[in-house]
Amino acid sequence: ILMSTQKKGKTQDVLEFAKEYVRLGLTSCWGDTPDPKNHTTYNARTFLQPQLNKAAKRSEFLTKGDVNPKDFILFDRGAYKVVRTTKDNTGKKKFIENHIFPTLDFPSDHGILSTHLNL
């Protein structure tokens, strides 16, 4: 499930989102209280894209870009136990922190999540 959550800001805060899915009897691949610094997006507008006022220099992408924990796998609490969750922003089953994407090798603006669950 893709949710537009942020560390804090204009849209729903990631911890507010967690409280809501817990209230609904769900949990996530990140547990009931996800880490707001566990980012799955690292992208920013370039000066070649529309809306130049939103463009960011490479040195500004952490402050002006979309660097947020936006991706979750939700499931019924008690139905499964998370064994392992991994992120990938390379297409090679690894995640490089603070690495801007999409790239030519990884064309998505969100990392890929994979979660191994046990009954």
Secondary structure as UniProt FT lines:
FT   HELIX           14..23
FT   TURN            24..25
FT   STRAND          26..28
FT   TURN            29..30
FT   TURN            36..37
FT   TURN            47..48
FT   HELIX           52..54
FT   HELIX           58..60
FT   HELIX           61..64
FT   STRAND          74..77
FT   TURN            78..79
FT   STRAND          80..88
FT   TURN            97..98
FT   STRAND          112..118
//
